[in-house]
Amino acid sequence: MLKSELRKLYKQKRNALTEVEKKQLQESIYQQVFDLQTDTINTIHLFLSMRKFNEIDTKPIIVFFRDKEIRVIVSRCNFEDDTLSHFYFEKDTKLELNKFGVPEPINAEEANVKDIDLVFVPMLISDEQNYRVGYGKGFYDRFLSECREDTRTIGLNFFPPIKKIEGTHKFDVPLDFVIYPK
């Protein structure tokens, strides 16, 4: 299937999840995240969940990494050029919803993308080659192309990968790994 078809289908599938199903799926995802080797990780980048899109709740992941004294970075969207700016997400950081319902930091220290050791990437679906379908603006592909070569990238998804996403673009950045419920 093409990205546009997959985007539509997996938005519908994700929105159809009941709260009970979502909770069970998230528990499996959380356990896999909590089992990750973190000895060499000082800073992670994590997306803040958009409730209106029924995304994976990333709050428990934030708490987990903060408890390990690993710094958390989140982003702010720049809609003029479809890029992301990155900020340290501390306990006192205030959030505000942007015009699309994305929570963003408003009183945070800016972070350097080169300081990020691990990026957790949102998605609707991925394939067996670890390419992903997001919301279609390319924010994360631009961001990931700016990261250090050794920065690890892990997608978080409610659904297992499909065989192949048709219509991947030369600017699409494959992930290192995708975590989905087992």
Rosetta blueprint (number, residue, H / E / L):
1 M L
2 L E
3 K H
4 S H
5 E H
6 L H
7 R H
8 K H
9 L H
10 Y H
11 K H
12 Q H
13 K H
14 R H
15 N H
16 A H
17 L L
18 T L
19 E H
20 V H
21 E H
22 K H
23 K H
24 Q H
25 L H
26 Q H
27 E H
28 S H
29 I H
30 Y H
31 Q H
32 Q H
33 V H
34 F H
35 D L
36 L L
37 Q L
38 T L
39 D L
40 T L
41 I L
42 N L
43 T E
44 I E
45 H E
46 L L
47 F L
48 L L
49 S L
50 M L
51 R H
52 K H
53 F H
54 N L
55 E L
56 I L
57 D L
58 T L
59 K H
60 P H
61 I H
62 I H
63 V H
64 F H
65 F H
66 R H
67 D H
68 K L
69 E L
70 I L
71 R E
72 V E
73 I E
74 V E
75 S E
76 R E
77 C E
78 N E
79 F L
80 E L
81 D L
82 D L
83 T E
84 L E
85 S E
86 H E
87 F E
88 Y E
89 F L
90 E L
91 K L
92 D L
93 T L
94 K L
95 L E
96 E E
97 L E
98 N L
99 K L
100 F L
101 G L
102 V L
103 P E
104 E E
105 P E
106 I L
107 N L
108 A L
109 E L
110 E E
111 A L
112 N L
113 V H
114 K H
115 D H
116 I L
117 D L
118 L E
119 V E
120 F E
121 V E
122 P L
123 M L
124 L L
125 I E
126 S E
127 D E
128 E L
129 Q L
130 N L
131 Y L
132 R E
133 V E
134 G L
135 Y L
136 G L
137 K L
138 G L
139 F H
140 Y H
141 D H
142 R H
143 F H
144 L H
145 S H
146 E H
147 C L
148 R L
149 E L
150 D L
151 T L
152 R E
153 T E
154 I E
155 G E
156 L E
157 N L
158 F L
159 F L
160 P L
161 P L
162 I E
163 K L
164 K L
165 I L
166 E E
167 G L
168 T L
169 H L
170 K L
171 F L
172 D L
173 V L
174 P L
175 L L
176 D L
177 F E
178 V E
179 I E
180 Y L
181 P L
182 K L
